[in-house]
Amino acid sequence: MLFDRRHKTQLISADQALPGRPVPAFTLTEPHTVLGTPLTGPYPAGLEVADFGLGCFWGAERAFWQLPGVWTTLVGYQGGYTPNPTYEEVCSGLTGHAEVVRVVFDPAVLPYAALLKTFWESHDPTQGHRQGNDVGTQYRSAIYTHSPAQQSEALATRDAFQPALTALGHGSVTTEIAPAPAFHPAEPYHQQYLSDSKNPNGYCGLSGTGASCPIGIAKTDG
């Protein structure tokens, strides 16, 4: 993912986006390499979905599949304009998408606030359109929510985390927090890329700030 640092660092508008295609250029058929569960829905009753962008999605996905209570994870593209984009198109900066991880989890075992804690502490949410050496709009920090309760918790944890970042000399959080737009799964070879059966020693650009995010502070809608 470091193969080209000349990515666009300004988000494009809809009229600048690549045209894309009416159907995906590939399909996902294999189960989760680590968890053995299906990648795509419909998912079992009682599970919830959460979407996070925190830089290169290879390491980001691994951070979430390790959490007890996660049923499955998959990586994809979200927040852009181009329908059914490819990885190369997203990396051009001409689709508007972010690289994201979709987390399907059991809220009875793993509260959404715990996922937010992992999200905030696993990357630097103050860097804008980059994460470390990974530069481009597709590496932006984002939380795409699936309910008013998720939206409320995401905003509350953002506000609670800012003082800890400020104390360590970091700037303001730039994380995009918005209702979830269309999710486009990434190519099969990106799924669970850093699993033991694929690339256990592969590139991971994920790095936190050292700040600790308090949990249990988010206001929910019940």
C-alpha positions as CSV (number, residue, x, y, z in Angstrom):
1,M,0.0,0.0,0.0
2,L,3.0,2.3,-0.1
3,F,3.5,1.9,-3.8
4,D,2.6,5.5,-4.7
5,R,2.7,8.5,-2.4
6,R,1.3,10.8,-5.0
7,H,-2.3,10.2,-4.0
8,K,-4.7,13.1,-4.0
9,T,-5.0,14.7,-0.6
10,Q,-8.1,16.7,-1.4
11,L,-11.5,15.0,-1.6
12,I,-13.0,15.1,-5.1
13,S,-16.6,16.1,-5.9
14,A,-19.2,13.8,-7.4
15,D,-18.7,15.2,-10.9
16,Q,-15.0,14.4,-10.8
17,A,-15.5,10.7,-9.8
18,L,-14.7,7.7,-12.0
19,P,-17.9,6.2,-13.6
20,G,-17.5,2.7,-12.0
21,R,-19.7,-0.1,-13.0
22,P,-23.3,-1.4,-12.3
23,V,-22.2,-4.6,-10.7
24,P,-19.0,-5.6,-8.7
25,A,-16.0,-6.7,-10.7
26,F,-15.5,-9.7,-8.4
27,T,-17.4,-11.8,-5.9
28,L,-16.6,-13.0,-2.3
29,T,-17.2,-16.7,-1.8
30,E,-14.7,-17.9,0.8
31,P,-15.5,-17.7,4.6
32,H,-13.5,-15.6,7.0
33,T,-9.9,-17.0,7.0
34,V,-9.6,-16.7,10.8
35,L,-13.1,-17.0,12.1
36,G,-14.6,-19.3,9.6
37,T,-17.8,-17.3,9.3
38,P,-19.4,-15.9,6.1
39,L,-18.2,-12.5,5.1
40,T,-21.4,-11.1,3.6
41,G,-24.9,-11.0,5.0
42,P,-27.6,-11.6,5.8
43,Y,-26.1,-12.1,9.3
44,P,-27.6,-14.0,12.2
45,A,-30.3,-12.3,14.3
46,G,-29.0,-10.2,17.2
47,L,-25.8,-9.2,15.6
48,E,-25.0,-5.6,14.7
49,V,-22.8,-4.0,12.1
50,A,-20.1,-1.3,12.5
51,D,-17.9,0.4,9.9
52,F,-14.6,2.0,10.6
53,G,-11.9,3.7,8.4
54,L,-8.5,4.0,10.1
55,G,-5.9,4.0,7.4
56,C,-4.7,0.9,5.5
57,F,-7.4,-1.7,6.0
58,W,-5.1,-4.7,6.2
59,G,-3.9,-4.0,9.8
60,A,-7.2,-2.4,10.8
61,E,-9.2,-5.5,10.1
62,R,-6.8,-7.6,12.1
63,A,-7.2,-5.3,15.1
64,F,-11.0,-6.0,15.1
65,W,-11.1,-9.7,14.3
66,Q,-9.1,-10.4,17.5
67,L,-11.8,-9.0,19.8
68,P,-14.1,-11.5,21.6
69,G,-17.6,-11.0,20.4
70,V,-16.7,-10.2,16.8
71,W,-18.6,-12.6,14.5
72,T,-17.0,-11.6,11.2
73,T,-15.0,-8.8,9.5
74,L,-14.4,-7.8,6.0
75,V,-12.7,-4.9,4.3
76,G,-14.1,-2.6,1.6
77,Y,-14.7,0.9,0.3
78,Q,-17.1,3.4,1.7
79,G,-17.9,7.1,1.6
80,G,-17.3,7.8,-2.1
81,Y,-19.1,8.3,-5.4
82,T,-17.9,5.6,-7.8
83,P,-20.2,2.5,-7.8
84,N,-18.5,-0.8,-7.3
85,P,-14.9,0.6,-7.4
86,T,-11.7,-1.5,-7.6
87,Y,-8.7,-1.1,-5.4
88,E,-6.7,0.6,-8.1
89,E,-9.5,3.1,-8.7
90,V,-9.8,3.9,-5.0
91,C,-6.0,4.4,-4.7
92,S,-6.2,6.9,-7.6
93,G,-8.1,9.2,-5.3
94,L,-10.8,9.5,-8.0
95,T,-13.6,7.6,-6.3
96,G,-13.8,9.5,-3.0
97,H,-13.9,6.3,-1.0
98,A,-12.1,5.5,2.3
99,E,-10.6,2.1,3.0
100,V,-12.8,0.6,5.7
101,V,-13.4,-2.4,7.9
102,R,-16.9,-3.8,8.4
103,V,-17.3,-5.4,11.9
104,V,-20.2,-7.7,12.6
105,F,-20.4,-8.2,16.3
106,D,-22.6,-9.5,19.2
107,P,-23.5,-6.5,21.4
108,A,-24.3,-8.8,24.2
109,V,-20.6,-9.8,24.4
110,L,-18.9,-6.8,22.9
111,P,-20.5,-3.3,23.4
112,Y,-20.2,-0.8,20.5
113,A,-18.2,1.5,22.9
114,A,-15.5,-1.2,23.1
115,L,-15.2,-1.2,19.3
116,L,-14.9,2.6,19.4
117,K,-12.1,2.4,22.0
118,T,-10.2,0.0,19.7
119,F,-10.8,2.4,16.8
120,W,-9.6,5.5,18.5
121,E,-6.5,3.9,20.1
122,S,-5.4,2.0,17.0
123,H,-4.6,5.0,14.8
124,D,-4.0,8.7,14.8
125,P,-7.4,10.4,14.1
126,T,-5.8,13.9,13.8
127,Q,-3.9,13.4,10.5
128,G,-6.6,14.2,8.0
129,H,-6.1,12.4,4.7
130,R,-3.3,10.1,5.7
131,Q,-2.0,7.6,8.3
132,G,1.7,7.9,8.8
133,N,3.4,7.0,5.5
134,D,0.1,6.1,3.8
135,V,-1.0,9.4,2.1
136,G,-4.3,9.9,0.4
137,T,-8.0,10.5,0.9
138,Q,-8.6,6.8,1.1
139,Y,-6.7,6.6,4.3
140,R,-8.8,9.1,6.2
141,S,-10.3,8.4,9.6
142,A,-14.0,7.7,9.5
143,I,-16.8,6.1,11.5
144,Y,-19.9,5.2,9.5
145,T,-22.8,4.5,11.8
146,H,-25.8,2.3,11.5
147,S,-28.2,3.8,14.1
148,P,-28.8,6.9,16.1
149,A,-27.3,5.2,19.1
150,Q,-24.1,4.4,17.3
151,Q,-23.9,8.0,16.0
152,S,-24.4,9.4,19.5
153,E,-21.7,7.1,21.0
154,A,-19.2,7.9,18.2
155,L,-19.6,11.6,18.8
156,A,-19.4,11.2,22.6
157,T,-16.2,9.1,22.5
158,R,-14.7,11.6,20.0
159,D,-15.2,14.4,22.4
160,A,-14.0,12.4,25.4
161,F,-10.8,11.3,23.5
162,Q,-9.8,14.8,22.4
163,P,-8.4,16.0,25.8
164,A,-6.2,12.9,25.9
165,L,-4.8,13.7,22.4
166,T,-4.3,17.3,23.3
167,A,-2.4,16.4,26.4
168,L,0.1,14.5,24.2
169,G,0.5,17.4,21.8
170,H,-1.8,16.2,19.0
171,G,-4.2,18.4,17.1
172,S,-7.9,18.2,16.6
173,V,-9.7,15.0,15.6
174,T,-10.4,15.0,11.9
175,T,-12.5,11.8,11.9
176,E,-15.6,11.8,9.6
177,I,-18.6,10.6,11.6
178,A,-21.7,10.1,9.5
179,P,-24.5,7.6,8.8
180,A,-23.2,4.6,6.8
181,P,-23.2,5.1,3.0
182,A,-23.1,2.2,0.6
183,F,-20.4,-0.4,1.4
184,H,-18.5,-2.0,-1.4
185,P,-16.5,-5.1,-0.4
186,A,-12.8,-5.1,-1.5
187,E,-11.2,-7.8,-3.6
188,P,-10.9,-11.3,-2.2
189,Y,-7.1,-11.0,-1.8
190,H,-7.5,-8.1,0.6
191,Q,-9.8,-10.0,2.9
192,Q,-8.0,-11.0,6.1
193,Y,-4.7,-10.1,4.3
194,L,-2.6,-10.3,7.5
195,S,-4.0,-13.7,8.6
196,D,-1.5,-16.5,9.3
197,S,-2.6,-18.3,6.2
198,K,-2.1,-15.4,3.9
199,N,0.5,-12.7,4.9
200,P,1.3,-12.9,8.6
201,N,4.3,-10.7,8.2
202,G,2.8,-8.4,5.6
203,Y,2.8,-4.6,5.7
204,C,0.8,-3.0,8.5
205,G,0.9,0.8,8.8
206,L,-1.4,0.9,11.9
207,S,0.0,2.9,14.8
208,G,-1.8,4.6,17.6
209,T,-0.9,7.8,19.5
210,G,-0.4,6.3,22.9
211,A,-3.5,8.2,24.2
212,S,-6.2,6.2,26.1
213,C,-9.8,6.6,25.2
214,P,-12.3,6.4,28.1
215,I,-15.3,4.1,27.5
216,G,-18.6,4.0,29.2
217,I,-19.0,7.8,28.7
218,A,-21.1,7.7,25.5
219,K,-24.7,8.8,25.7
220,T,-27.0,6.3,23.9
221,D,-30.6,6.4,22.7
222,G,-31.4,3.2,24.6
